[in-house]
Amino acid sequence: MSDLAALLPDLSTSSWLLVVLGALIVGFSKTALPGAGTLAAGAFALAMPAKESTAALLLLLILGDMTALWVYRREPDWRTLVRLLPSAMVGVIIGVFFFAAVDDTAVRVTIGVILLALVTLTLVRRVQAARRTAAEPEASDHSSAPGPATGAESEGGSRKGAAATAQGVGYGLLGGFTTMVANAAGPVMSLYLLMMRMPVLTFLGTSAWFFAAINLFKLPFSAGLGLLTAETLAMDALLVPVVLLAAFAGAKVARRISQSVFDKLVLGLTVLAAIGLLIP
């Protein structure tokens, strides 16, 4: 234990409180509210140098991914994963070059603007869908036999067609890019899965499989950039129980939360994350 303590980074008390808070958020977000993960990135960035914080957080995210994968291993929408993962891997590679070429401020502003634009797009589409749904009862009064559900009434999940595929590829690229440069893909992917109108557990299962794959894919790039150090590994080892405890609590909450509350929380946390990234 003394050997582990000797390897720990020299952080102030307030910085240690921030990394513990970040670890709690990581565990809870992985099994309950994926959009909250960017708040953990912010906490770590306040406690440590930016590049070191990215690597330290990545290892804890992978631990959270493995926990979420165990909890929701039977829940994913496989078609959505097949659509997202290849382009997300391309996005990670683009992010590696972007990360090396610009400073932290440019990264934060770029991701913040993207998130706010995506939130606006999601809200506009929801308003349009609500208007269509409101108009449907009037039309259905003229028919005694209801037809098949369409649009907003259809079952949530991955959709077919070239437009849906292009949309998935675009979100995959954004997700891969933002996760590589700032561990901030949670809100991007949450917006996409929210747009698919997935049930809560399918949403969480698809998110768990996506991030387990993409964060493991990122690990060699982070190592190649020299971001993984003995101090990082020692600190993360100390935070393992914190992540696991929060993940267990998140899994309990997720199975009791209503769909409407879940959707509102995801959107709200995404907005907060975007604003936090835009504030210097």
C-alpha positions in Angstrom: 0.0 0.0 0.0 2.9 2.4 0.8 4.3 1.7 -2.7 1.0 2.6 -4.3 0.8 5.8 -2.2 4.3 6.8 -3.4 3.2 6.6 -7.0 0.1 8.8 -6.5 0.1 12.2 -8.1 0.7 15.2 -5.9 -2.8 16.7 -5.9 -4.4 19.2 -3.5 -7.3 18.2 -1.3 -9.8 20.0 -3.6 -8.3 18.2 -6.6 -8.7 14.9 -4.9 -12.3 15.7 -4.2 -12.8 16.5 -7.9 -11.4 13.2 -9.1 -13.5 11.3 -6.6 -16.5 13.2 -7.8 -15.5 12.4 -11.4 -15.2 8.7 -10.6 -18.6 8.7 -9.0 -20.1 10.3 -12.1 -18.3 7.9 -14.4 -19.8 4.8 -12.6 -23.3 6.3 -12.4 -23.4 7.7 -15.9 -22.4 4.3 -17.4 -25.3 2.5 -16.0 -28.0 5.2 -15.6 -27.3 8.5 -17.5 -24.8 8.3 -20.3 -25.0 12.1 -21.1 -23.6 12.9 -17.7 -20.1 11.5 -18.5 -18.9 14.8 -19.8 -19.3 16.3 -16.3 -16.7 13.8 -15.2 -14.3 15.0 -17.9 -14.8 18.5 -16.6 -14.1 17.5 -13.0 -10.9 15.7 -14.0 -9.7 18.6 -16.2 -10.1 21.0 -13.3 -8.1 18.7 -11.0 -5.2 17.7 -13.4 -3.4 18.9 -16.5 -5.6 18.5 -19.5 -3.8 15.7 -21.3 -3.1 13.7 -18.2 -6.7 14.0 -17.2 -7.8 12.6 -20.5 -5.8 9.4 -20.0 -6.7 9.0 -16.3 -10.4 9.3 -17.2 -10.1 6.9 -20.1 -9.0 4.0 -17.9 -11.9 4.6 -15.5 -14.4 4.9 -18.4 -13.2 1.5 -19.6 -13.9 0.0 -16.1 -17.3 1.6 -16.2 -17.9 0.2 -19.7 -17.1 -3.3 -18.5 -19.6 -2.9 -15.6 -22.3 -1.5 -17.9 -21.7 -4.3 -20.4 -22.3 -6.9 -17.8 -25.5 -5.2 -16.6 -26.9 -4.5 -20.0 -25.3 -7.2 -22.1 -28.6 -8.5 -23.5 -30.2 -5.1 -24.2 -28.4 -3.6 -27.3 -29.8 -2.7 -30.7 -27.3 -4.5 -32.9 -28.2 -2.8 -36.1 -27.5 0.6 -34.5 -24.1 -0.6 -33.3 -23.1 -2.0 -36.8 -24.1 1.4 -38.2 -22.1 3.5 -35.7 -18.9 1.7 -34.9 -17.0 1.8 -38.2 -17.4 5.5 -38.7 -16.7 6.1 -35.0 -13.3 4.4 -35.4 -12.6 6.7 -38.3 -13.6 9.7 -36.1 -11.1 8.5 -33.4 -8.3 8.6 -35.9 -9.3 12.1 -37.1 -9.4 13.1 -33.5 -5.9 11.9 -32.9 -4.6 14.3 -35.6 -6.8 17.2 -34.4 -5.7 16.6 -30.8 -2.1 17.0 -31.8 -2.7 20.1 -34.0 -4.8 22.5 -31.7 -4.9 23.7 -28.2 -7.4 22.7 -25.4 -9.5 25.9 -25.9 -10.1 25.1 -29.6 -11.1 21.5 -28.7 -13.6 22.6 -26.0 -15.2 25.3 -28.1 -15.6 23.0 -31.1 -17.3 20.2 -29.1 -19.5 22.7 -27.2 -20.8 24.3 -30.4 -21.4 20.8 -32.0 -23.4 19.7 -28.9 -25.6 22.8 -28.8 -26.3 22.5 -32.5 -27.3 18.8 -32.0 -29.5 19.6 -29.0 -31.3 22.3 -31.1 -31.8 19.8 -34.0 -33.2 17.2 -31.6 -35.6 19.6 -30.0 -36.8 20.9 -33.4 -37.5 17.3 -34.6 -39.3 16.4 -31.4 -41.6 19.4 -31.8 -42.3 18.4 -35.4 -43.0 14.8 -34.3 -45.4 16.0 -31.6 -47.3 18.1 -34.1 -47.7 15.2 -36.4 -48.8 13.0 -33.5 -51.4 15.5 -32.4 -52.8 15.7 -36.0 -53.1 11.9 -36.3 -56.1 11.3 -33.9 -58.3 13.6 -36.1 -57.4 11.7 -39.2 -57.9 8.3 -37.4 -61.5 9.3 -36.5 -62.4 8.7 -40.2 -61.3 5.1 -40.2 -62.7 2.3 -38.0 -59.6 0.1 -38.4 -56.3 1.5 -37.2 -53.3 1.2 -39.6 -49.8 0.2 -38.7 -47.9 2.6 -36.4 -45.6 5.0 -38.2 -43.3 8.0 -37.4 -43.4 8.9 -33.7 -45.8 6.0 -32.9 -43.5 3.3 -34.3 -41.4 1.1 -32.0 -38.1 2.7 -31.0 -34.9 1.5 -32.4 -32.7 1.5 -35.4 -34.3 2.6 -38.7 -33.8 1.4 -42.2 -32.9 3.4 -45.3 -30.1 5.4 -46.8 -31.0 8.6 -44.9 -30.9 6.7 -41.5 -27.6 5.1 -42.5 -26.1 8.4 -43.4 -27.3 9.9 -40.1 -25.8 7.1 -38.2 -22.5 7.4 -40.0 -22.4 11.2 -39.2 -23.1 10.7 -35.5 -20.5 7.9 -35.4 -17.9 10.2 -36.8 -18.8 12.9 -34.3 -18.8 10.4 -31.5 -15.4 9.0 -32.4 -13.9 12.5 -32.8 -15.3 13.9 -29.6 -14.4 10.9 -27.5 -10.7 11.0 -28.7 -10.1 14.7 -28.1 -12.0 15.2 -24.9 -13.8 12.0 -23.7 -17.0 13.9 -24.5 -18.9 11.6 -26.8 -21.5 10.7 -24.2 -23.8 13.6 -25.1 -23.3 13.1 -28.8 -24.3 9.5 -28.7 -27.0 10.1 -26.2 -28.7 12.5 -28.6 -28.5 10.0 -31.4 -29.9 7.1 -29.4 -32.6 9.5 -28.0 -33.5 10.4 -31.5 -34.0 6.7 -32.2 -36.6 6.7 -29.3 -35.2 3.6 -27.7 -36.6 2.3 -24.5 -34.4 3.1 -21.5 -32.7 -0.3 -21.2 -32.1 -0.7 -24.9 -30.6 2.8 -24.9 -28.3 1.9 -22.0 -27.4 -1.5 -23.6 -26.5 0.0 -26.9 -24.5 2.8 -25.3 -22.7 0.3 -23.1 -21.6 -1.9 -26.1 -20.7 1.2 -28.2 -18.4 2.8 -25.6 -16.8 -0.5 -24.5 -15.7 -1.1 -28.1 -14.6 2.5 -28.9 -12.8 3.2 -25.6 -10.8 0.0 -26.0 -10.0 1.1 -29.6 -8.7 4.5 -28.2 -6.4 2.9 -25.6 -3.4 2.2 -28.0 -3.6 5.8 -29.3 -3.5 7.3 -25.8 -0.6 5.0 -24.9 1.2 6.0 -28.2 0.8 9.7 -27.3 2.6 9.0 -23.9 -0.4 9.9 -21.8 -0.5 6.7 -19.6 1.9 7.1 -16.7 2.6 5.2 -13.4 0.9 8.0 -11.5 -2.2 7.7 -13.7 -2.4 4.0 -13.1 -1.9 4.3 -9.4 -4.6 7.0 -9.0 -7.1 4.9 -11.1 -6.4 1.8 -9.0 -7.4 3.8 -5.9 -10.6 5.0 -7.6 -11.8 1.5 -8.8 -14.1 0.9 -5.8 -15.7 4.4 -6.3 -16.6 3.6 -9.9 -18.0 0.2 -9.1 -20.1 1.5 -6.2 -21.6 4.3 -8.4 -22.2 1.9 -11.3 -24.2 -0.4 -9.0 -26.3 2.5 -7.7 -26.9 3.7 -11.3 -28.1 0.2 -12.4 -30.7 0.3 -9.6 -31.9 3.8 -10.5 -32.1 3.0 -14.3 -34.6 0.2 -13.8 -37.0 2.6 -11.9 -36.8 5.7 -14.0 -39.6 6.6 -16.4 -39.0 7.1 -20.1 -40.0 10.8 -20.1 -37.9 11.7 -17.1 -34.9 9.8 -18.6 -35.3 11.7 -21.9 -35.5 15.1 -20.2 -32.4 14.3 -18.0 -30.4 13.3 -21.0 -31.2 16.5 -22.9 -30.6 18.7 -19.9 -27.3 17.1 -19.0 -26.2 17.5 -22.7 -26.9 21.2 -22.6 -25.1 21.6 -19.3 -22.1 19.8 -20.7 -22.0 21.9 -23.8 -22.2 25.2 -21.8 -19.4 23.9 -19.5 -17.2 23.3 -22.5 -17.8 26.8 -23.9 -16.9 28.5 -20.6 -13.2 29.2 -20.3 
